[in-house]
Amino acid sequence: MQKIKSLMTRQGLKSPPESLGDLGAIESLRVPGKEEFRELREQPCDPQAEQELINSIEQVYFSADSFDIVKYELEKLPPVLNLQELEEYRDKLKQQQAAVSKKVADLILEKQPAYVKELERVTSLQTGLQLAAVICTNGRRHLNIAKEGFTQASLGLLANQRKRQLLIGLLKSLRTIKTLQRTDVRLSEMLEEEDYPGAIQLCLECQKAASTFKHYSCISELNSKLQDTLEQIEEQLDVALSKICKNFDINHYTKVQQAYRLLGKTQTAMDQLHMHFTQAIHNTVFQVVLGYVELCAGNTDTKFQKLQYKDLCTHVTPDSYIPCLADLCKALWEVMLSYYRTMEWHEKHDNEDTASTSEGTSMMGTEETNFDRGYVKKKLEHGLTRIWQDVQLKVKTYLLGTDLSIFKYDDFIFVLDIISRLMQVGEEFCGSKSEVLQESIRKQSVNYFKNYHRTRLDELRMFLENETWELCPVKSNFSILQLHEFKFMEQSRSPSVSPSKQPVSTSSKTVTLFEQYCSGGNPFEIQANHKDEETEDVLASNGYESDEQEKSAYQEYDSDSDVPEELKRDYVDEQTGDAPVKSVSRETLKSRKKSDYSLNKVNAPILTNTTLNVIRLVGKYMQMMNILKPIAFDVIHFMSQLFDYYLYAIYTFFGRNDSLESTGLGLSSSRLRTTLNRIQESLIDLEVSADPTATLTAAEERKEKVPSPHLSHLVVLTSGDTLYGLAERVVATESLVFLAEQFEFLQPHLDAVMPAVKKPFLQQFYSQTVSTASELRKPIYWIVAGKAIDYEQMLLLMANVKWDVKEIMSQHNIYVDALLKEFEQFNRRLNEVSKRVRIPLPVSNILWEHCIRLANRTIVEGYANVKKCSNEGRALMQLDFQQFLMKLEKLTDIRPIPDKEFVETYIKAYYLTENDMERWIKEHREYSTKQLTNLVNVCLGSHINKKARQKLLAAIDDIDRPKR
């Protein structure tokens, strides 16, 4: 019945009283039988209606067990009975009873499988109880037999044996307690021996044993003492861990890590280790700087120990600045090296632990170990950046404590070298680009370098204005890599191998500083002999490398003389720079001696002391750029200004002549003119004095500019005996070409350090400036060529010639001989100049080309001055010109003769018809209007009439109109 109550409660029925023991009052509510259950379930029903009927039952029916239902219903009857109402009430009660009965039937059927199962379990339990009763009965019977069979003596023996066993256990416990009492002595010995793992292992074992015997009163005090000892071991272990930060010792660190692992505090140890490293960095830099400050301060009473590190750095004197910086970096290197070796230790032992774990350990222990290992690895990786940031900040603070502009260049470079090495250490340490140090040193370097560069530009102007353009005697194998300023490049390439021919090593492996100095040494050690002790062996004795060369330098060779073997051996092609072919014929060398005035000092480069100073400056600039790559763009920009100023000075001294451009020969290319204009606008200060009304921006721009240099009064360019300063012009121009070649040689190195975003500037500098150096030869040597031969005299001689002859002449005119004599004299003067300065083949070719070109154009100009000319006169012109060419080819080996067609085409145009001449005039615009007009006027009357003349003159005027 209780189950029925609970089922009704879960179904939402109103619960009857808990005890339904007395069912006498509700006997009339009998439980339906199976047939009735079936009928009830088969009747159609509405669950909601049934639930409403059950809910309509009065609560009193679910009251106490003593409730009398019959009495309750009788008392409810009214005084006057109504049969119909009674029947309706009775039907209502029956419906409620049927609903309850149906609900009860559903619940009984629902719980019937559980009832059957529970009944089976009860039956099984009853069987088990019966079996237990049988076992207990048998046991009692056997105990009774044992009790009767054993005697009192046997039980006595068993009791004594038991006592013996207890006493043995007690003795063992006493011995253990005695050992525990003596443990503190052994622990002290182990701590003195720095055997931390053994001490902790012993202490933990003692604690475990003490917990076993804690029921003894003497052990309770020992237990607390062991706990104090363990805490003391942890303190000493922390001190031992801090020693790792400066001088890493593998054995020492292994013991410390094993000890922390026994304590189960691997993660705590790693946290403590990073704190110690941070503290070590702070203490190290402070002590280093404090030592130098106190040493330099002497016996003063200043308490530097109380100063902050930032303030302490300002007290470092300039004399001790560099040694202090070196020691500071050395000390920081020791800290970083210890951290690096710490990481190496963990990587090695992690691999060993992984291998041992794979052999088989408990899953729980493996997971815990992996977690600790991952935590340590991540902590160490994060610590790399943090430690490097601390190092950068400490060094930056030191750098800002002193104004670096007070140092000389070599000292400043040394400071940059130390900082560069430190940044290299940082990059290898954690892969960082050293943003803090870079920004700090970059600003100071740029400011320092701006002032330094400005001073060097002023010095360069002074050198140029005092330069007499004498040859600086250097050896034939001179290379800029032999200079001290370029020694740093020897590590990357051999001085005798060009960048294009430098072999590329594919098997070489870069060794990091940590790998190099891991076992000892320090990358910041100041070398006692920092500068190279060897002297530069680049200058030749008296300008010659041997007495034989000096003897052969001034030797005159005629067409029949033999060529010395040393010239065959030492001759180098000036155009290609390649060694000569061994099978050079005598005739070839004889022809070369006429056009290449370089028999003396054949291989020696042509340069001046000023050129050498500029090259040394470039080397110093590259040192700074190589040490501090973040300022590479600024350095290369300043290097380009050195070259720009040198090029502009050479042009100003020797090549500026406005009358040359008026000839229309295009001696200065548009690229060269653009380059010179750019240099003048950006670098040259053309103002005599500063304008007081000028803006501040204009004043700042003028500070970046340099006044235009002036040629030394000692340099004479107006003497015909010296070919108008040809020697000085050759030295100046070829020194510029040599300087350009050195810049070309350095381009790969500059390109390697130049930031990618700034490389277009470098490419533009080389393509628009360096490559134009050789183009200055034309305008500079054109001035010599224009004055070396008297072209005006030739025009006067040509004006006296009668060209309207009636018969063909067999003898050329006298002006041809006069012109050839001028060329012979020019040739002799070139030979005289070549005794002072070697004239390279390109230079001699340009000089001869200019002179021949001017002579041919003078010839055409002379022919254009002719008033009357016959066909025989034109033939005489051709005869004269052919005679000139024949004699000229014996003086020079230039082939073909420049502007040869210019003269021949003009002579042959005399024979053209009207239509052909009109087309010829339109096609040949290289001739001047005067020359074309004269050609038309001379032809008038011979085979051109007046009408044709007007037409041709109109065509000439159309051509000349766009030029106006």
ZAMARGU-4260 file (C-alpha; in steps of 0.2 Angstrom, whole numbers, plus 5000, padded with zeros to 4 digits):
<rodrens>
0) 5000/5000/5000 | 5015/5011/5004 | 5021/5009/4986 | 5004/5013/4979 | 5005/5030/4989
5) 5022/5034/4982 | 5016/5030/4964 | 5001/5041/4967 | 5012/5055/4973 | 5023/5054/4958
10) 5008/5054/4946 | 5002/5070/4954 | 4988/5061/4965 | 4984/5067/4982 | 4993/5057/4995
15) 4983/5047/5008 | 4990/5046/5026 | 5006/5037/5028 | 4999/5023/5038 | 4985/5013/5030
20) 4986/4999/5043 | 4968/5000/5047 | 4959/4998/5031 | 4942/4994/5040 | 4935/5010/5035
25) 4938/5008/5017 | 4934/4990/5015 | 4921/4995/5003 | 4934/5001/4991 | 4940/4984/4986
30) 4953/4982/4973 | 4947/4976/4957 | 4951/4959/4950 | 4961/4955/4934 | 4945/4954/4924
35) 4940/4970/4931 | 4957/4978/4928 | 4956/4972/4910 | 4939/4980/4908 | 4944/4996/4916
40) 4959/4997/4904 | 4949/4993/4889 | 4936/5007/4893 | 4939/5022/4883 | 4946/5036/4894
45) 4951/5053/4895 | 4967/5055/4906 | 4964/5073/4909 | 4946/5070/4914 | 4951/5056/4926
50) 4964/5067/4933 | 4951/5080/4937 | 4940/5067/4945 | 4954/5061/4956 | 4958/5080/4960
55) 4940/5082/4965 | 4941/5069/4979 | 4940/5078/4996 | 4956/5079/5006 | 4948/5071/5021
60) 4948/5054/5012 | 4967/5055/5013 | 4967/5059/5032 | 4972/5048/5047 | 4969/5030/5047
65) 4956/5031/5061 | 4945/5041/5049 | 4927/5033/5047 | 4921/5036/5030 | 4904/5029/5032
70) 4901/5040/5047 | 4907/5055/5037 | 4896/5052/5023 | 4881/5049/5034 | 4884/5065/5043
75) 4884/5074/5027 | 4866/5069/5023 | 4854/5083/5023 | 4838/5082/5035 | 4827/5079/5021
80) 4833/5066/5009 | 4831/5067/4990 | 4832/5051/4981 | 4838/5059/4965 | 4852/5069/4973
85) 4857/5054/4983 | 4859/5044/4967 | 4868/5058/4958 | 4880/5059/4973 | 4882/5040/4973
90) 4886/5040/4954 | 4899/5054/4957 | 4907/5043/4971 | 4907/5028/4960 | 4915/5038/4946
95) 4929/5044/4958 | 4931/5026/4964 | 4932/5020/4946 | 4945/5033/4942 | 4955/5029/4957
100) 4954/5010/4954 | 4959/5012/4936 | 4974/5023/4942 | 4979/5010/4955 | 4977/4996/4942
105) 4989/5006/4930 | 5002/5008/4943 | 5001/4990/4948 | 5004/4984/4931 | 5018/4997/4928
110) 5027/4990/4943 | 5024/4972/4941 | 5041/4968/4932 | 5050/4977/4946 | 5040/4967/4959
115) 5045/4950/4950 | 5063/4955/4950 | 5063/4960/4968 | 5055/4944/4973 | 5069/4934/4964
120) 5082/4944/4973 | 5074/4940/4990 | 5073/4922/4985 | 5092/4922/4981 | 5096/4931/4997
125) 5086/4918/5007 | 5097/4904/4999 | 5113/4913/5003 | 5108/4915/5021 | 5104/4897/5023
130) 5122/4893/5016 | 5130/4905/5028 | 5121/4897/5043 | 5128/4880/5037 | 5146/4888/5037
135) 5144/4895/5054 | 5138/4879/5061 | 5154/4870/5054 | 5165/4883/5060 | 5159/4882/5078
140) 5161/4863/5077 | 5179/4865/5071 | 5183/4878/5084 | 5177/4867/5098 | 5188/4853/5091
145) 5203/4864/5092 | 5199/4870/5109 | 5199/4853/5116 | 5215/4847/5106 | 5227/4861/5111
150) 5236/4861/5127 | 5241/4876/5138 | 5259/4873/5134 | 5257/4875/5116 | 5248/4891/5118
155) 5263/4897/5130 | 5275/4894/5116 | 5265/4904/5104 | 5264/4919/5116 | 5283/4919/5119
160) 5286/4919/5100 | 5275/4934/5098 | 5284/4943/5112 | 5300/4940/5103 | 5294/4947/5087
165) 5288/4962/5095 | 5305/4965/5104 | 5314/4963/5087 | 5303/4976/5080 | 5306/4987/5095
170) 5325/4986/5093 | 5324/4990/5075 | 5314/5006/5079 | 5326/5011/5093 | 5341/5009/5080
175) 5331/5020/5068 | 5327/5033/5081 | 5346/5033/5085 | 5350/5036/5067 | 5338/5050/5066
180) 5345/5059/5081 | 5362/5059/5072 | 5355/5065/5055 | 5358/5084/5058 | 5377/5081/5058
185) 5377/5072/5042 | 5365/5085/5034 | 5378/5099/5039 | 5392/5090/5031 | 5382/5087/5015
190) 5378/5105/5013 | 5396/5110/5015 | 5400/5098/5001 | 5386/5106/4991 | 5378/5090/4989
195) 5361/5097/4989 | 5351/5082/4981 | 5359/5070/4994 | 5355/5082/5008 | 5337/5084/5003
200) 5335/5065/4999 | 5341/5061/5017 | 5330/5074/5025 | 5315/5068/5016 | 5319/5050/5021
205) 5321/5056/5039 | 5304/5065/5038 | 5296/5049/5031 | 5304/5039/5045 | 5299/5051/5058
210) 5281/5051/5053 | 5282/5032/5055 | 5288/5034/5073 | 5278/5049/5078 | 5269/5039/5092
215) 5286/5041/5101 | 5287/5057/5111 | 5306/5059/5107 | 5302/5060/5088 | 5290/5074/5089
220) 5304/5087/5092 | 5315/5079/5079 | 5301/5081/5066 | 5300/5100/5068 | 5319/5101/5068
225) 5320/5091/5051 | 5307/5104/5044 | 5318/5118/5049 | 5333/5110/5042 | 5323/5107/5025
230) 5319/5126/5025 | 5337/5130/5028 | 5342/5119/5014 | 5330/5128/5002 | 5338/5145/5007
235) 5355/5139/5004 | 5349/5131/4987 | 5342/5148/4982 | 5359/5156/4986 | 5368/5142/4975
240) 5355/5146/4961 | 5360/5164/4961 | 5378/5159/4958 | 5373/5152/4941 | 5370/5170/4934
245) 5388/5174/4932 | 5399/5159/4931 | 5389/5144/4925 | 5395/5127/4931 | 5387/5112/4924
250) 5390/5101/4939 | 5384/5114/4951 | 5368/5118/4941 | 5365/5099/4939 | 5365/5097/4958
255) 5354/5112/4961 | 5341/5106/4948 | 5341/5089/4955 | 5338/5096/4972 | 5323/5107/4966
260) 5316/5092/4957 | 5317/5081/4974 | 5308/5096/4982 | 5295/5096/4968 | 5298/5114/4965
265) 5305/5114/4948 | 5294/5129/4942 | 5298/5139/4958 | 5316/5137/4954 | 5314/5144/4937
270) 5305/5159/4943 | 5318/5162/4956 | 5332/5160/4942 | 5324/5173/4932 | 5323/5185/4947
275) 5342/5181/4950 | 5347/5185/4932 | 5338/5202/4933 | 5346/5206/4949 | 5363/5200/4943
280) 5362/5212/4928 | 5357/5227/4939 | 5371/5223/4952 | 5384/5220/4939 | 5382/5236/4929
285) 5381/5246/4945 | 5397/5239/4952 | 5407/5241/4936 | 5402/5259/4933 | 5404/5262/4952
290) 5422/5255/4952 | 5427/5267/4937 | 5419/5282/4945 | 5427/5280/4962 | 5444/5276/4954
295) 5443/5292/4944 | 5436/5302/4958 | 5451/5298/4969 | 5449/5302/4988 | 5434/5313/4986
300) 5420/5312/5000 | 5406/5309/4987 | 5396/5294/4991 | 5393/5287/4974 | 5386/5271/4982
305) 5370/5281/4985 | 5367/5287/4968 | 5355/5279/4955 | 5363/5270/4941 | 5357/5284/4929
310) 5366/5297/4939 | 5381/5287/4942 | 5384/5285/4923 | 5386/5304/4921 | 5401/5304/4932
315) 5411/5293/4921 | 5426/5303/4914 | 5430/5303/4895 | 5447/5295/4898 | 5439/5280/4907
320) 5423/5280/4896 | 5429/5267/4883 | 5437/5255/4896 | 5422/5256/4907 | 5410/5252/4892
325) 5421/5237/4887 | 5421/5230/4905 | 5402/5234/4906 | 5399/5223/4890 | 5411/5210/4896
330) 5401/5208/4913 | 5385/5208/4904 | 5392/5195/4892 | 5396/5184/4906 | 5378/5185/4912
335) 5370/5182/4895 | 5382/5167/4892 | 5377/5159/4908 | 5359/5161/4903 | 5363/5153/4886
340) 5372/5139/4894 | 5357/5136/4906 | 5346/5134/4891 | 5358/5122/4883 | 5358/5112/4899
345) 5339/5111/4899 | 5338/5106/4881 | 5351/5092/4884 | 5342/5085/4899 | 5325/5087/4891
350) 5331/5075/4877 | 5338/5063/4890 | 5322/5064/4900 | 5312/5061/4885 | 5322/5046/4880
355) 5321/5038/4898 | 5302/5042/4898 | 5299/5032/4882 | 5307/5017/4890 | 5292/5016/4902
360) 5286/5025/4917 | 5270/5029/4926 | 5257/5039/4916 | 5254/5051/4930 | 5272/5054/4933
365) 5275/5057/4914 | 5262/5069/4912 | 5268/5079/4927 | 5286/5079/4921 | 5280/5085/4903
370) 5271/5099/4911 | 5286/5105/4921 | 5297/5103/4906 | 5285/5113/4895 | 5284/5127/4909
375) 5303/5128/4910 | 5305/5129/4891 | 5292/5142/4889 | 5299/5152/4904 | 5317/5151/4897
380) 5311/5157/4880 | 5302/5172/4887 | 5316/5176/4898 | 5328/5178/4883 | 5319/5194/4877
385) 5317/5201/4895 | 5335/5199/4899 | 5341/5206/4883 | 5329/5221/4886 | 5337/5224/4903
390) 5354/5223/4895 | 5349/5236/4882 | 5342/5248/4894 | 5357/5247/4905 | 5369/5250/4891
395) 5358/5264/4883 | 5358/5273/4900 | 5377/5272/4900 | 5378/5279/4883 | 5366/5293/4887
400) 5376/5298/4902 | 5390/5305/4891 | 5390/5316/4875 | 5399/5305/4862 | 5403/5321/4851
405) 5418/5324/4862 | 5427/5309/4856 | 5439/5308/4842 | 5434/5298/4826 | 5444/5282/4831
410) 5437/5282/4848 | 5420/5285/4842 | 5422/5270/4830 | 5428/5260/4844 | 5413/5264/4854
415) 5402/5259/4839 | 5412/5243/4837 | 5408/5238/4855 | 5390/5242/4853 | 5389/5233/4836
420) 5397/5218/4844 | 5384/5219/4858 | 5370/5220/4846 | 5377/5205/4837 | 5377/5196/4854
425) 5359/5201/4857 | 5353/5195/4839 | 5361/5178/4842 | 5355/5178/4860 | 5336/5180/4856
430) 5334/5185/4838 | 5330/5203/4843 | 5335/5217/4831 | 5341/5228/4847 | 5328/5242/4844
435) 5332/5251/4860 | 5351/5251/4857 | 5349/5254/4838 | 5338/5270/4840 | 5349/5277/4854
440) 5366/5274/4845 | 5358/5279/4828 | 5353/5296/4834 | 5370/5300/4842 | 5379/5292/4827
445) 5370/5303/4814 | 5373/5319/4824 | 5391/5315/4826 | 5393/5310/4808 | 5385/5325/4802
450) 5397/5336/4811 | 5412/5325/4806 | 5406/5325/4788 | 5404/5344/4787 | 5422/5346/4794
455) 5428/5333/4781 | 5420/5343/4767 | 5428/5359/4773 | 5445/5350/4773 | 5442/5343/4756
460) 5439/5360/4749 | 5455/5366/4757 | 5464/5351/4750 | 5457/5354/4733 | 5461/5373/4733
465) 5479/5369/4738 | 5481/5354/4727 | 5494/5357/4713 | 5488/5341/4704 | 5505/5332/4705
470) 5505/5314/4703 | 5505/5304/4720 | 5518/5290/4717 | 5510/5273/4721 | 5515/5256/4716
475) 5508/5247/4701 | 5499/5234/4712 | 5491/5248/4722 | 5474/5243/4729 | 5463/5252/4741
480) 5462/5236/4752 | 5480/5239/4756 | 5475/5255/4766 | 5472/5253/4785 | 5455/5260/4783
485) 5449/5245/4772 | 5457/5231/4782 | 5440/5227/4789 | 5436/5221/4771 | 5449/5208/4771
490) 5438/5196/4781 | 5426/5195/4767 | 5437/5195/4751 | 5455/5194/4746 | 5462/5211/4740
495) 5468/5203/4724 | 5451/5196/4719 | 5437/5207/4712 | 5420/5205/4719 | 5413/5197/4703
500) 5427/5184/4704 | 5426/5181/4722 | 5423/5162/4725 | 5407/5158/4734 | 5408/5146/4749
505) 5393/5135/4751 | 5400/5124/4764 | 5406/5136/4777 | 5395/5137/4793 | 5394/5153/4803
510) 5400/5151/4820 | 5390/5162/4833 | 5399/5171/4847 | 5391/5160/4860 | 5399/5145/4851
515) 5415/5153/4849 | 5417/5160/4867 | 5407/5146/4876 | 5422/5138/4883 | 5432/5154/4887
520) 5437/5171/4881 | 5426/5186/4879 | 5421/5195/4863 | 5423/5212/4871 | 5441/5210/4876
525) 5451/5226/4871 | 5466/5221/4861 | 5482/5229/4866 | 5487/5231/4848 | 5470/5236/4841
530) 5478/5245/4826 | 5488/5237/4813 | 5506/5239/4817 | 5512/5235/4799 | 5515/5251/4789
535) 5506/5254/4773 | 5517/5249/4758 | 5508/5258/4744 | 5520/5272/4739 | 5534/5269/4726
540) 5552/5275/4729 | 5553/5291/4719 | 5537/5286/4710 | 5545/5270/4703 | 5545/5253/4709
545) 5563/5249/4703 | 5578/5257/4695 | 5575/5248/4679 | 5558/5256/4678 | 5565/5273/4682
550) 5578/5271/4668 | 5566/5265/4655 | 5553/5279/4660 | 5563/5293/4651 | 5570/5283/4637
555) 5565/5289/4620 | 5560/5276/4607 | 5561/5279/4588 | 5553/5269/4575 | 5569/5258/4573
560) 5572/5255/4592 | 5569/5238/4600 | 5556/5237/4613 | 5563/5232/4630 | 5557/5215/4637
565) 5551/5224/4654 | 5539/5234/4644 | 5532/5218/4635 | 5531/5211/4652 | 5523/5226/4661
570) 5512/5233/4648 | 5494/5232/4653 | 5479/5236/4641 | 5472/5253/4648 | 5455/5250/4641
575) 5452/5232/4647 | 5464/5231/4662 | 5469/5214/4656 | 5487/5207/4656 | 5495/5207/4638
580) 5496/5192/4627 | 5514/5185/4627 | 5515/5185/4608 | 5514/5203/4605 | 5523/5208/4590
585) 5536/5222/4589 | 5526/5232/4576 | 5511/5232/4588 | 5521/5239/4602 | 5529/5252/4591
590) 5512/5258/4586 | 5506/5258/4603 | 5520/5269/4609 | 5514/5283/4597 | 5497/5283/4604
595) 5499/5278/4622 | 5511/5290/4631 | 5513/5278/4646 | 5530/5270/4644 | 5535/5276/4661
600) 5526/5269/4676 | 5515/5259/4665 | 5504/5250/4679 | 5504/5264/4692 | 5487/5272/4695
605) 5485/5290/4692 | 5480/5299/4708 | 5484/5313/4719 | 5486/5315/4738 | 5469/5323/4738
610) 5462/5307/4730 | 5470/5296/4742 | 5463/5307/4756 | 5446/5305/4749 | 5448/5286/4748
615) 5454/5285/4766 | 5438/5295/4771 | 5427/5283/4761 | 5436/5269/4771 | 5432/5277/4787
620) 5414/5280/4782 | 5412/5262/4777 | 5420/5257/4794 | 5406/5266/4803 | 5393/5259/4791
625) 5399/5242/4793 | 5399/5243/4812 | 5382/5251/4813 | 5371/5246/4798 | 5356/5256/4804
630) 5364/5272/4798 | 5370/5264/4782 | 5359/5276/4771 | 5366/5292/4780 | 5384/5286/4778
635) 5382/5282/4760 | 5373/5298/4757 | 5388/5307/4764 | 5400/5296/4754 | 5391/5301/4738
640) 5393/5320/4743 | 5412/5317/4744 | 5412/5310/4726 | 5400/5324/4720 | 5411/5338/4727
645) 5427/5330/4720 | 5418/5328/4703 | 5411/5346/4703 | 5428/5353/4708 | 5437/5344/4693
650) 5424/5351/4682 | 5425/5368/4689 | 5444/5369/4688 | 5447/5361/4671 | 5431/5358/4662
655) 5420/5373/4663 | 5420/5383/4647 | 5404/5390/4640 | 5411/5393/4623 | 5413/5374/4620
660) 5394/5371/4622 | 5391/5384/4609 | 5400/5373/4596 | 5385/5361/4596 | 5396/5346/4597
665) 5388/5339/4613 | 5404/5337/4622 | 5394/5337/4639 | 5381/5324/4639 | 5364/5328/4645
670) 5366/5315/4659 | 5383/5324/4664 | 5374/5341/4664 | 5360/5335/4674 | 5372/5328/4687
675) 5382/5344/4688 | 5366/5354/4690 | 5360/5343/4704 | 5377/5344/4713 | 5377/5363/4712
680) 5359/5365/4718 | 5360/5352/4732 | 5379/5354/4738 | 5387/5370/4732 | 5384/5386/4742
685) 5385/5399/4728 | 5381/5414/4740 | 5395/5425/4745 | 5387/5430/4762 | 5372/5425/4771
690) 5356/5435/4768 | 5350/5443/4785 | 5332/5442/4779 | 5334/5424/4774 | 5322/5412/4783
695) 5328/5399/4796 | 5325/5385/4784 | 5336/5393/4771 | 5350/5396/4784 | 5349/5377/4789
700) 5350/5372/4770 | 5366/5383/4768 | 5374/5374/4783 | 5373/5358/4773 | 5381/5366/4758
705) 5400/5369/4754 | 5407/5384/4745 | 5413/5381/4727 | 5432/5377/4727 | 5444/5388/4718
710) 5459/5382/4708 | 5476/5385/4716 | 5486/5400/4709 | 5501/5388/4707 | 5492/5378/4694
715) 5495/5387/4677 | 5483/5382/4663 | 5488/5395/4650 | 5505/5390/4644 | 5506/5383/4627
720) 5523/5374/4631 | 5514/5363/4644 | 5499/5361/4632 | 5489/5372/4643 | 5491/5362/4659
725) 5489/5345/4651 | 5499/5336/4665 | 5488/5343/4678 | 5472/5340/4668 | 5477/5322/4666
730) 5481/5319/4684 | 5465/5328/4690 | 5454/5319/4677 | 5461/5302/4678 | 5461/5303/4697
735) 5443/5306/4696 | 5441/5291/4685 | 5451/5281/4697 | 5440/5286/4711 | 5425/5281/4702
740) 5432/5264/4698 | 5435/5262/4717 | 5417/5266/4720 | 5412/5253/4707 | 5423/5241/4716
745) 5414/5245/4733 | 5397/5244/4726 | 5393/5226/4731 | 5398/5229/4748 | 5388/5245/4749
750) 5373/5236/4741 | 5374/5222/4754 | 5372/5234/4769 | 5360/5247/4761 | 5342/5245/4767
755) 5330/5238/4754 | 5319/5254/4754 | 5335/5265/4751 | 5343/5254/4737 | 5335/5265/4723
760) 5346/5280/4730 | 5362/5269/4728 | 5357/5263/4711 | 5353/5281/4705 | 5370/5287/4713
765) 5380/5275/4703 | 5370/5276/4687 | 5369/5295/4686 | 5385/5301/4695 | 5399/5288/4697
770) 5396/5282/4679 | 5398/5300/4672 | 5415/5303/4679 | 5424/5297/4663 | 5412/5308/4653
775) 5422/5323/4660 | 5437/5318/4649 | 5428/5326/4633 | 5425/5344/4639 | 5442/5344/4649
780) 5453/5338/4635 | 5443/5348/4622 | 5450/5364/4630 | 5468/5358/4627 | 5463/5352/4609
785) 5456/5369/4605 | 5471/5378/4610 | 5485/5366/4605 | 5483/5369/4586 | 5482/5386/4578
790) 5466/5384/4568 | 5464/5402/4565 | 5480/5403/4556 | 5474/5388/4545 | 5459/5398/4540
795) 5469/5413/4535 | 5480/5402/4524 | 5465/5394/4516 | 5457/5411/4512 | 5473/5415/4501
800) 5470/5399/4490 | 5462/5401/4473 | 5449/5388/4471 | 5442/5393/4453 | 5457/5385/4444
805) 5454/5379/4427 | 5465/5363/4427 | 5468/5349/4439 | 5482/5352/4451 | 5495/5339/4456
810) 5502/5348/4471 | 5492/5351/4487 | 5491/5368/4495 | 5503/5375/4509 | 5490/5376/4522
815) 5490/5357/4523 | 5508/5357/4527 | 5506/5370/4540 | 5492/5360/4548 | 5503/5344/4548
820) 5517/5354/4556 | 5505/5359/4570 | 5500/5341/4573 | 5519/5336/4573 | 5522/5349/4586
825) 5507/5343/4596 | 5514/5326/4596 | 5531/5332/4602 | 5523/5341/4616 | 5513/5326/4621
830) 5529/5316/4622 | 5536/5330/4633 | 5521/5329/4645 | 5521/5310/4645 | 5539/5312/4654
835) 5530/5320/4668 | 5514/5310/4669 | 5508/5294/4661 | 5495/5298/4648 | 5483/5283/4646
840) 5478/5277/4630 | 5459/5283/4632 | 5466/5300/4636 | 5478/5301/4621 | 5464/5295/4610
845) 5452/5308/4616 | 5465/5322/4613 | 5469/5316/4595 | 5451/5314/4592 | 5447/5331/4598
850) 5461/5339/4588 | 5457/5330/4572 | 5439/5334/4574 | 5442/5352/4576 | 5454/5352/4561
855) 5442/5344/4550 | 5428/5356/4555 | 5440/5370/4552 | 5444/5363/4535 | 5425/5363/4531
860) 5424/5381/4538 | 5438/5386/4526 | 5429/5378/4511 | 5413/5387/4517 | 5422/5404/4515
865) 5426/5401/4497 | 5417/5413/4485 | 5421/5405/4469 | 5425/5387/4465 | 5427/5377/4450
870) 5426/5358/4447 | 5445/5358/4447 | 5445/5368/4463 | 5434/5354/4471 | 5446/5341/4465
875) 5460/5352/4473 | 5450/5351/4490 | 5449/5333/4489 | 5468/5332/4485 | 5472/5343/4500
880) 5461/5333/4512 | 5468/5316/4506 | 5486/5322/4508 | 5481/5328/4526 | 5474/5311/4530
885) 5489/5301/4523 | 5501/5311/4533 | 5490/5311/4549 | 5488/5292/4549 | 5507/5291/4551
890) 5506/5302/4567 | 5491/5293/4575 | 5484/5275/4575 | 5466/5281/4578 | 5455/5272/4566
895) 5444/5278/4558 | 5449/5296/4557 | 5435/5307/4566 | 5424/5317/4555 | 5432/5311/4539
900) 5415/5309/4531 | 5410/5326/4537 | 5423/5334/4526 | 5422/5322/4511 | 5403/5323/4511
905) 5403/5342/4511 | 5416/5342/4496 | 5405/5330/4486 | 5389/5339/4489 | 5396/5352/4476
910) 5392/5340/4462 | 5374/5336/4467 | 5359/5341/4456 | 5345/5353/4462 | 5334/5339/4468
915) 5347/5329/4476 | 5355/5344/4484 | 5338/5349/4492 | 5336/5332/4499 | 5354/5332/4505
920) 5352/5348/4514 | 5337/5341/4523 | 5346/5326/4528 | 5363/5334/4534 | 5358/5345/4548
925) 5376/5344/4556 | 5382/5358/4545 | 5379/5376/4549 | 5368/5388/4540 | 5382/5398/4534
930) 5391/5382/4527 | 5375/5376/4518 | 5371/5394/4511 | 5389/5395/4504 | 5388/5378/4496
935) 5372/5384/4487 | 5380/5401/4482 | 5396/5393/4475 | 5386/5380/4464 | 5376/5395/4457
940) 5380/5397/4439 | 5388/5380/4437 | 5373/5368/4437 | 5361/5378/4448 | 5350/5393/4442
945) 5344/5407/4452 | 5326/5399/4454 | 5334/5384/4461 | 5345/5394/4472 | 5330/5403/4480
950) 5322/5386/4483 | 5337/5379/4491 | 5340/5394/4502 | 5321/5393/4507 | 5324/5375/4512
955) 5340/5380/4523 | 5329/5394/4531 | 5316/5381/4536 | 5329/5370/4544 | 5337/5385/4553
960) 5320/5392/4559 | 5318/5380/4574 | 5335/5384/4580 | 5331/5402/4583
</rodrens>
